[in-house]
Amino acid sequence: MEALQRRLSPGQFIVLMRAFNACRAARAGAGTGSGPGTGGGAPHLGLASGEQELFTPEVQSEMLTLMGLAEQPALRVDRRPPAA
């Protein structure tokens, strides 16, 4: 996240985080019968015209990467010493 924040403009990073959080919230509410994900389909993120300009193909690509990473199961680290 820090690398993204350094690479993108502050406005682009904010728009990216808003979109990412909206998608995560929609997925968390999907199928529960309530919440933002109950309508099916993509979540709606109301962007002002200036914000729409910040949601460039580069930012959209980063969004897809973040969503893919968020779907990956967490890695477990086995801290036990190897069996002898």
N, CA, C and O of each residue as an XYZ file, in Angstrom:
336
protein
N       0.817     -1.184      0.000
C       0.000      0.000      0.000
C       0.865      1.253      0.000
O       0.544      2.246     -0.653
N       1.964      1.191      0.740
C       2.845      2.365      0.785
C       3.456      2.652     -0.579
O       3.620      3.811     -0.960
N       3.793      1.589     -1.318
C       4.352      1.788     -2.654
C       3.319      2.417     -3.584
O       3.651      3.285     -4.392
N       2.073      1.981     -3.469
C       1.007      2.581     -4.269
C       0.822      4.048     -3.917
O       0.647      4.891     -4.797
N       0.863      4.339     -2.641
C       0.669      5.715     -2.196
C       1.774      6.619     -2.723
O       1.530      7.779     -3.055
N       2.983      6.089     -2.798
C       4.093      6.886     -3.341
C       3.983      7.054     -4.846
O       4.338      8.104     -5.383
N       3.490      6.019     -5.534
C       3.447      6.036     -6.994
C       2.284      6.860     -7.549
O       2.421      7.497     -8.594
N       1.147      6.853     -6.863
C      -0.030      7.572     -7.352
C      -0.091      8.971     -6.756
O       0.519      9.248     -5.722
N      -0.831      9.844     -7.419
C      -1.063     11.165     -6.842
C      -1.964     10.983     -5.619
O      -2.663      9.976     -5.514
N      -1.954     11.950     -4.690
C      -2.822     11.818     -3.509
C      -4.292     11.611     -3.878
O      -4.975     10.796     -3.257
N      -4.779     12.332     -4.871
C      -6.174     12.186     -5.294
C      -6.463     10.806     -5.850
O      -7.497     10.210     -5.547
N      -5.544     10.295     -6.669
C      -5.727      8.960     -7.235
C      -5.733      7.901     -6.136
O      -6.528      6.961     -6.180
N      -4.856      8.050     -5.161
C      -4.790      7.073     -4.081
C      -6.092      7.084     -3.277
O      -6.595      6.025     -2.903
N      -6.634      8.259     -3.012
C      -7.893      8.360     -2.263
C      -9.030      7.710     -3.041
O      -9.820      6.959     -2.469
N      -9.120      7.989     -4.332
C     -10.171      7.387     -5.166
C     -10.004      5.867     -5.201
O     -10.989      5.135     -5.113
N      -8.777      5.396     -5.326
C      -8.517      3.959     -5.333
C      -8.973      3.315     -4.029
O      -9.623      2.270     -4.049
N      -8.642      3.922     -2.907
C      -9.020      3.357     -1.611
C     -10.532      3.389     -1.411
O     -11.098      2.452     -0.849
N     -11.186      4.444     -1.858
C     -12.651      4.513     -1.760
C     -13.296      3.405     -2.575
O     -14.208      2.726     -2.103
N     -12.818      3.224     -3.801
C     -13.373      2.181     -4.666
C     -13.096      0.792     -4.088
O     -13.978     -0.066     -4.088
N     -11.901      0.572     -3.607
C     -11.534     -0.722     -3.030
C     -12.408     -1.033     -1.812
O     -12.940     -2.136     -1.694
N     -12.552     -0.073     -0.920
C     -13.366     -0.286      0.274
C     -14.830     -0.508     -0.068
O     -15.495     -1.313      0.583
N     -15.349      0.191     -1.080
C     -16.732     -0.007     -1.503
C     -16.935     -1.419     -2.052
O     -17.948     -2.059     -1.769
N     -15.981     -1.897     -2.827
C     -16.088     -3.255     -3.377
C     -15.989     -4.303     -2.278
O     -16.733     -5.284     -2.282
N     -15.083     -4.099     -1.348
C     -14.945     -5.054     -0.234
C     -16.217     -5.077      0.609
O     -16.666     -6.147      1.019
N     -16.800     -3.916      0.871
C     -18.026     -3.851      1.655
C     -19.173     -4.529      0.909
O     -19.985     -5.225      1.518
N     -19.240     -4.330     -0.405
C     -20.298     -4.951     -1.199
C     -20.155     -6.464     -1.183
O     -21.153     -7.177     -1.088
N     -18.935     -6.960     -1.273
C     -18.720     -8.411     -1.238
C     -19.039     -8.987      0.133
O     -19.566    -10.094      0.242
N     -18.724     -8.241      1.167
C     -19.002     -8.712      2.531
C     -20.503     -8.804      2.767
O     -20.960     -9.672      3.511
N     -21.278     -7.915      2.139
C     -22.721     -7.920      2.315
C     -23.460     -8.791      1.318
O     -24.668     -8.985      1.452
N     -22.765     -9.320      0.320
C     -23.409    -10.126     -0.723
C     -23.965    -11.416     -0.150
O     -23.276    -12.146      0.562
N     -25.204    -11.680     -0.469
C     -25.822    -12.931     -0.068
C     -26.326    -12.972      1.357
O     -26.811    -14.015      1.797
N     -26.233    -11.883      2.094
C     -26.682    -11.904      3.481
C     -28.123    -11.442      3.625
O     -28.707    -11.569      4.700
N     -28.697    -10.912      2.568
C     -30.069    -10.435      2.656
C     -30.165     -8.979      3.082
O     -31.250     -8.396      3.068
N     -29.050     -8.396      3.455
C     -29.036     -6.973      3.809
C     -27.663     -6.425      3.497
O     -26.718     -7.183      3.280
N     -27.552     -5.122      3.475
C     -26.256     -4.512      3.226
C     -26.081     -4.131      1.781
O     -26.955     -4.368      0.947
N     -24.930     -3.532      1.490
C     -24.720     -2.965      0.169
C     -24.643     -3.981     -0.952
O     -24.849     -3.620     -2.110
N     -24.357     -5.232     -0.654
C     -24.178     -6.214     -1.716
C     -25.437     -6.943     -2.115
O     -25.367     -7.845     -2.951
N     -26.592     -6.600     -1.561
C     -27.796     -7.368     -1.810
C     -28.428     -7.113     -3.164
O     -29.249     -7.911     -3.619
N     -28.071     -6.036     -3.809
C     -28.672     -5.744     -5.102
C     -28.061     -6.545     -6.227
O     -28.593     -6.546     -7.337
N     -26.966     -7.223     -5.974
C     -26.291     -7.958     -7.029
C     -25.572     -7.001     -7.951
O     -25.910     -5.819     -8.015
N     -24.594     -7.498     -8.658
C     -23.847     -6.656     -9.573
C     -22.794     -5.831     -8.871
O     -22.452     -6.085     -7.716
N     -22.288     -4.848     -9.575
C     -21.197     -4.035     -9.054
C     -21.711     -2.966     -8.091
O     -22.816     -2.451     -8.264
N     -20.911     -2.634     -7.079
C     -21.313     -1.558     -6.182
C     -21.240     -0.219     -6.909
O     -20.462     -0.052     -7.848
N     -22.043      0.715     -6.474
C     -22.040      2.048     -7.072
C     -21.195      2.967     -6.207
O     -21.423      3.082     -5.003
N     -20.235      3.607     -6.812
C     -19.395      4.569     -6.113
C     -19.587      5.901     -6.807
O     -19.096      6.111     -7.917
N     -20.294      6.790     -6.156
C     -20.548      8.095     -6.756
C     -19.286      8.940     -6.765
O     -18.800      9.356     -5.713
N     -18.762      9.190     -7.944
C     -17.560     10.005     -8.081
C     -17.925     11.334     -8.723
O     -18.653     11.378     -9.715
N     -17.419     12.402     -8.157
C     -17.564     13.722     -8.774
C     -16.758     13.718    -10.068
O     -15.897     12.860    -10.264
N     -17.030     14.660    -10.937
C     -16.349     14.673    -12.242
C     -14.834     14.731    -12.090
O     -14.116     14.072    -12.842
N     -14.337     15.503    -11.138
C     -12.893     15.560    -10.909
C     -12.334     14.229    -10.451
O     -11.218     13.856    -10.812
N     -13.122     13.509     -9.649
C     -12.680     12.197     -9.184
C     -12.719     11.181    -10.320
O     -11.867     10.294    -10.386
N     -13.692     11.300    -11.209
C     -13.773     10.392    -12.350
C     -12.520     10.499    -13.204
O     -12.029      9.496    -13.722
N     -12.007     11.703    -13.350
C     -10.783     11.904    -14.126
C      -9.584     11.230    -13.463
O      -8.637     10.837    -14.144
N      -9.622     11.097    -12.143
C      -8.522     10.456    -11.413
C      -8.569      8.935    -11.516
O      -7.559      8.270    -11.286
N      -9.738      8.376    -11.861
C      -9.898      6.927    -11.947
C      -9.432      6.463    -13.326
O     -10.214      5.960    -14.134
N      -8.143      6.647    -13.566
C      -7.508      6.374    -14.856
C      -7.358      4.865    -15.076
O      -7.567      4.082    -14.149
N      -6.998      4.453    -16.293
C      -6.725      3.033    -16.530
C      -5.649      2.479    -15.574
O      -5.732      1.324    -15.156
N      -4.656      3.288    -15.233
C      -3.628      2.848    -14.282
C      -4.251      2.550    -12.916
O      -3.955      1.521    -12.309
N      -5.107      3.445    -12.435
C      -5.765      3.259    -11.139
C      -6.701      2.051    -11.207
O      -6.779      1.276    -10.254
N      -7.405      1.885    -12.320
C      -8.292      0.737    -12.482
C      -7.505     -0.571    -12.462
O      -7.955     -1.562    -11.886
N      -6.343     -0.572    -13.087
C      -5.487     -1.761    -13.073
C      -5.022     -2.094    -11.658
O      -5.004     -3.259    -11.259
N      -4.649     -1.065    -10.909
C      -4.235     -1.281     -9.520
C      -5.410     -1.809     -8.691
O      -5.229     -2.633     -7.794
N      -6.601     -1.331     -9.000
C      -7.803     -1.798     -8.312
C      -7.998     -3.292     -8.532
O      -8.277     -4.029     -7.586
N      -7.856     -3.737     -9.759
C      -7.994     -5.159    -10.060
C      -6.938     -5.984     -9.337
O      -7.225     -7.075     -8.843
N      -5.726     -5.465     -9.276
C      -4.654     -6.157     -8.559
C      -4.986     -6.270     -7.078
O      -4.835     -7.340     -6.488
N      -5.437     -5.176     -6.473
C      -5.799     -5.201     -5.048
C      -6.930     -6.179     -4.783
O      -6.889     -6.921     -3.801
N      -7.937     -6.190     -5.642
C      -9.056     -7.103     -5.436
C      -8.587     -8.550     -5.548
O      -9.042     -9.410     -4.793
N      -7.690     -8.821     -6.474
C      -7.149    -10.176     -6.595
C      -6.372    -10.579     -5.367
O      -6.491    -11.711     -4.898
N      -5.577     -9.666     -4.839
C      -4.815     -9.960     -3.628
C      -5.726    -10.157     -2.428
O      -5.454    -10.996     -1.569
N      -6.797     -9.395     -2.367
C      -7.728     -9.500     -1.244
C      -8.454    -10.840     -1.247
O      -8.890    -11.313     -0.198
N      -8.583    -11.447     -2.411
C      -9.267    -12.731     -2.515
C      -8.372    -13.910     -2.154
O      -8.865    -15.012     -1.916
N      -7.072    -13.689     -2.113
C      -6.140    -14.767     -1.800
C      -6.243    -15.135     -0.326
O      -6.372    -14.251      0.520
N      -6.186    -16.439     -0.003
C      -6.182    -16.808      1.414
C      -4.886    -16.344      2.073
O      -3.835    -16.274      1.436
N      -4.987    -16.034      3.337
C      -3.800    -15.599      4.084
C      -2.815    -16.760      4.192
O      -3.205    -17.912      4.380
N      -1.549    -16.434      4.070
C      -0.516    -17.452      4.205
C      -0.273    -17.750      5.675
O      -0.224    -16.843      6.505
N      -0.125    -19.002      5.980
C       0.223    -19.399      7.334
C       1.702    -19.719      7.381
O       2.245    -20.352      6.475
N       2.336    -19.283      8.426
C       3.747    -19.568      8.610
C       3.865    -20.597      9.730
O       3.420    -20.367     10.855
N       4.468    -21.727      9.403
C       4.668    -22.772     10.405
C       5.951    -22.453     11.151
O       7.043    -22.532     10.587
N       5.819    -22.096     12.401
C       6.970    -21.693     13.192
C       7.580    -22.841     13.985
O       8.518    -22.646     14.759
N       7.044    -24.028     13.788
C       7.616    -25.196     14.484
C       8.925    -25.580     13.815
O       9.055    -25.463     12.596
N       9.885    -26.033     14.588
C      11.130    -26.503     13.964
C      10.855    -27.769     13.158
O       9.952    -28.535     13.495
N      11.623    -27.991     12.106
C      11.416    -29.185     11.287
C      11.644    -30.457     12.110
O      12.490    -30.495     13.004
N      10.880    -31.478     11.790
C      11.029    -32.756     12.502
C      12.385    -33.368     12.181
O      12.834    -33.338     11.035
N      13.027    -33.918     13.188
C      14.354    -34.516     12.984
C      14.255    -35.958     12.589
O      15.277    -36.612     12.378
